Amino acid sequence: MPTAQEKLLLRLEWRVIRRLDGRLQGNYRTTNRGPGIDFAGLRAYQEGDDARFIDWNVTARLNEPHIRMFNEDRELTVWLVLDHSASMSAGTPGRDKHAVLGELALVLARLFGRGGNRVGALFYDTGMQHVIPPGMGRRHALRIGAELDRARDARGSTTDLADMFDAIGQLARRRALVLVVSDFIGEGDWERSLRRLARRHEVVALRIVDLADDALPEAGVIVVEDAETGDQLIVDSSDPLFRARFRAGVSEREARVSTGMRRAGVAMHRIDTDRDLADALVEVIARTEARRA
């Protein structure tokens, strides 16, 4: 009898993967840069770059070190960074952020893996909880889905985003495509860690968002709970001053995340829990194509 993950993957293959197959590979097939065959362009030298690839003619002309980049003649290595912290349980039962995270992990692992690319996964909570080494194929995608399903009941509390970015940076030794799937609700000064990660790898942020993250029902006196810490507070949700402070807090969080991603040069895409997953991923691909044009 098929497992729950096998049934889910079958449904996703029919509804989502059929629609996306071939499009994602075209966007990310040549993301790696290194000692390959095809010349890919020039960029300014950065600390840690291999000095063997410095283009001395361009360096002399511009009076600034530049290196030559090449498309590597090998397949992608893809790392999925999967945040299963406490805040990922927010949302409608059966369609909360963790459920969307599970679907995304299956879809991405299957899409990239079926093209011969190797897909690994880092499960992150209050630290690096579990790692699945890169592999390929349908069985490997199911393994990632099953491990994430088991991790659902073991979620901790607050997400240290800086530690999450540092953890995948230490894990991914060679240049890779890093897909961070999270709601990016956490603490700490994480911009420096993300910039450091983005210098070595191509990083894409898939931000899972639920209406409960941004909206407060006007229902009088209610108990609100911090999604990450579990701390509870009794508030009057109808109080105009409290509602204004809540909206200001949401706006501040949004600005902080957007600014940090932009400064690091990382593309961030919003995945709403109430939206069809195929439609959301088609939009991600279209925005990626427009950004690279």
Protein Blocks (a to p, Z undefined) as FASTA:
>chain_A
ZZfklmmmmmmmmmmmmmmgojlmmmmmmmpgcjdfbdcbdcdddehiafklpcfklmmm
nopacdddddddbdddddddddfbfklmgccehiafklmmmmmmmmmmmmmmmnopacdd
dddfebcfbdcdddedjklmmmmmmmmmmmmmmcccddcfklmmmmmmmmmmbgcddddd
dehiaedjfklmmmmmmmmpccdddddddfklmpccdebjaddddfklopacdddfkbmk
lmmmmmmmmmmmmmmmmmmmmmnopacddddfkbcfklmmmmmmmmmmmmmZZ
